[in-house]
Amino acid sequence: MPCRVGGRPKAAPDGEPRPLRGGVGASTNKSMAENGLSSRMVKRDLADQAATERLAQILAGRVRRGDVIGLGGDLGAGKTTFARAFIHARAGGLKEDVPSPTFTLAQIYDLPGFAIWHFDLYRLQKAEDAVELGIEEAFAEGVSLIEWPGRLGHWLPKDRLDILLTQGKNPDARHVVMMGHGSWAQRLEDLDAEADLDG
């Protein structure tokens, strides 16, 4: 699978990331309400990793060029597992290596239809550094999967799907909260009505 690696902004002197403030898209939710953009929330329990991967596969079949999906949750919550299953599904089921972009911050997969940009912004020092990663091109030309999206601050598009993964009832289970903003509000409602999203 063709893959291009994005740039990496300079690390802080101590090499440590700043702590994330707020949850998925926390910095933009208030302004979205003020601008009259609609939102819709869907909550589901995912029984195991296979259920998390199935949700990613369902969403991979519904995305369009320019879509932005924010992946929130603590370390180990399943964000990269979700992204990997999403990319495999868009690649037609090919099981090639999809590494976490923890240190490169971005991986780009040139797939049929459009590229998938996988961002892991845990080590992003300031939102403006995302421009060096090509985030504007990603938003315009591809589909963006963004781990730690809150680090983008005002750069995070208001029209997006936020997915928050948390620990479920057993080690492999997850609870997912999906929040569709803007055009994703109606799309998430349609998806909820048409697809079996429960694991």
C-alpha positions in Angstrom: 0.0 0.0 0.0 1.6 3.3 -1.0 2.5 5.4 2.0 4.1 8.8 2.4 5.3 10.0 5.7 4.5 13.6 6.8 7.0 16.0 8.4 7.6 16.4 12.1 7.6 19.7 14.0 10.5 20.4 16.3 10.2 18.8 19.7 10.1 20.8 22.9 13.5 21.0 24.7 12.5 18.4 27.2 11.0 16.2 24.5 7.7 15.8 26.4 4.3 16.7 25.0 2.1 19.2 26.7 -0.9 17.7 28.4 -4.1 17.7 26.4 -6.8 20.1 27.6 -10.4 19.0 27.2 -11.8 16.0 25.3 -12.4 15.4 21.6 -13.0 18.8 20.0 -13.6 20.5 23.4 -12.2 23.8 22.1 -14.8 24.1 19.3 -18.0 22.6 20.6 -19.2 25.9 22.2 -18.5 27.9 19.0 -20.3 25.3 16.9 -23.5 25.8 19.0 -23.1 29.5 18.7 -22.8 29.2 14.9 -26.0 27.1 14.7 -24.3 23.9 13.4 -26.3 20.8 14.3 -24.9 17.9 16.2 -26.0 14.3 16.9 -24.7 11.8 19.5 -24.7 8.0 19.2 -23.5 5.8 22.0 -22.7 2.1 21.7 -21.0 -0.7 23.6 -18.4 -2.7 21.6 -18.0 -6.2 22.9 -14.4 -6.8 21.8 -11.7 -5.7 19.4 -13.5 -7.3 16.5 -16.5 -5.1 17.2 -14.3 -2.0 17.3 -12.8 -3.0 13.9 -16.2 -3.6 12.5 -17.4 -0.1 13.4 -14.3 1.3 11.7 -15.0 -0.8 8.6 -18.6 0.5 8.4 -17.5 4.1 8.6 -14.7 3.5 6.1 -17.4 2.6 3.6 -19.3 5.8 4.2 -16.6 8.5 4.1 -16.2 11.1 1.4 -13.3 13.3 0.3 -12.7 16.0 2.8 -14.1 14.1 5.8 -12.4 14.6 9.2 -12.7 12.0 12.0 -11.4 12.8 15.4 -10.3 9.8 17.5 -10.3 10.5 21.2 -9.6 8.4 24.3 -6.8 7.7 26.7 -3.6 5.9 25.8 -4.5 2.3 24.9 -8.2 3.1 24.3 -8.1 1.7 20.8 -7.6 4.8 18.6 -4.9 3.2 16.5 -6.8 -0.1 16.3 -9.7 1.8 14.9 -7.6 3.7 12.4 -5.8 0.6 11.3 -9.1 -1.3 10.6 -10.4 1.8 8.8 -7.4 2.0 6.5 -7.4 -1.7 5.8 -11.1 -1.5 4.8 -10.4 1.4 2.5 -7.5 -0.5 1.0 -9.8 -3.4 0.0 -8.9 -5.6 2.9 -5.2 -5.7 2.3 -3.4 -6.4 5.6 -0.2 -4.5 5.0 1.5 -2.8 7.9 -0.3 0.3 9.2 2.1 1.7 11.9 1.1 4.2 14.5 2.4 7.6 13.5 3.4 8.4 17.1 6.8 9.8 16.1 6.3 10.8 12.5 2.9 12.5 13.5 1.4 11.7 10.1 1.2 8.7 7.7 -0.5 9.1 4.3 -2.0 6.2 2.4 -2.6 6.8 -1.3 -5.6 4.7 -1.9 -8.2 4.4 -4.7 -10.6 7.4 -4.6 -8.6 9.6 -2.2 -5.7 9.4 0.3 -6.2 8.6 3.9 -4.2 10.8 6.3 -3.6 9.3 9.7 -2.4 11.8 12.3 -1.3 11.1 15.8 -0.9 14.6 17.4 0.1 13.5 20.9 3.5 15.0 20.5 2.3 18.1 18.6 3.7 21.1 20.5 1.4 23.8 19.1 -1.6 23.7 16.7 0.2 25.9 14.1 2.8 23.1 13.7 0.1 21.0 12.0 0.5 23.2 8.9 4.0 21.7 8.4 2.4 18.2 8.4 0.1 19.1 5.4 -3.1 19.2 7.4 -4.7 21.8 5.1 -4.0 19.5 2.1 -5.5 16.6 4.1 -8.7 18.5 4.9 -9.1 19.5 1.3 -8.1 16.5 -0.7 -8.3 13.4 1.5 -9.9 11.8 4.5 -8.3 12.6 7.9 -8.2 10.3 10.9 -6.8 12.4 13.8 -5.7 10.9 17.1 -5.6 13.6 19.9 -7.7 16.1 17.8 -8.0 18.5 20.6 -4.4 19.6 20.0 -5.5 21.3 16.8 -7.5 23.9 18.7 -9.2 26.3 16.2 -7.6 24.4 13.3 -10.0 21.5 13.9 -12.9 21.7 11.3 -16.3 22.3 12.8 -17.8 19.9 10.2 -16.5 16.5 11.5 -17.2 13.2 13.2 -15.8 12.8 16.8 -15.3 9.3 18.1 -14.5 8.8 21.8 -13.3 5.4 22.9 -13.2 4.3 26.6 -12.7 1.0 28.4 -15.7 -1.3 28.4 -16.7 -4.1 30.8 -13.8 -6.4 29.9 -10.2 -5.7 28.7 -11.2 -5.9 25.0 -14.5 -4.2 25.2 -15.0 -0.5 24.5 -17.7 2.1 25.0 -17.9 4.5 22.0 -19.5 7.9 21.8 -19.8 9.3 18.3 -20.7 12.9 17.9 -21.5 14.1 14.4 -21.2 17.9 13.8 -22.5 19.9 10.8 -23.2 17.5 7.9 -22.1 14.6 10.0 -25.1 15.1 12.3 -27.5 13.8 9.6 -25.1 11.3 8.3 -24.6 9.8 11.7 -28.4 9.7 12.2 -28.8 7.8 8.9 -25.9 5.5 9.8 -27.5 4.7 13.2 -30.8 3.9 11.5 -29.3 1.7 8.7 -26.4 -0.1 10.2 -26.0 -2.5 13.2 -23.4 -0.5 15.2 -23.5 -2.6 18.3 -20.7 -5.1 19.0 
